[in-house]
Amino acid sequence: MKIDAGISADMSRVAGEATRKEAMGYDGLRLSELNHDPFLPLTIAAEHTTSI
């Protein structure tokens, strides 16, 4: 089973949150598309992780 975790859209926190979630064993990240484009924060998260 794969488990995803939500992260904040706050650009200053994305890298740290993604790194922590990966260390905790999560398989993927998700971000809501409410008031912004989700692709830039998720790209930053991918840049700072190896398996997510």
N, C-alpha and C positions, 0 to 999 in steps of 0.2 A: 504494500500500500504506500502511496506517495502522499505527503502532507505538505500543503502550502501555508504560508503565513502572510498576513497583511503587513505592509510597511507604510510609513508616513510619506506624504508628498513633499514634505519640507526638504528642499534640496540640500540643506546643510546637514541633515541627519541621515540621508539615504544610504551613504556608504557605510557608516557605522552600524546602522540597523541591519543592513544586508549581511555584513560580516558576522554580526552576532547571531542572526537567524541561521546562517550556514553552520556556524560552530555548534548551534543547538541541535543540528540534525535535520532541519527542514529541507525539503526537496525543491521547493519553488517559492516564488514571491508573487503577491498580487497587490494591485493598487487600484483604487476606485477612480473612475473617470468623471468626477463630478464637475469641477471647475477648471480643469487643466488637461493637458495632453499627458497621458501616462507613459509615453515611450521614452522621454528623456530621463526621468527618474529611474526607470527600469534598466536603461542603458548604463547609467552610472552604477547601479547595483551589480549588473553583470561584469562591469569592469573591475569591481573589487571582490569578486567571488570566483571560485573555480568550478563548483559543481551545481550551482543554482543557475 
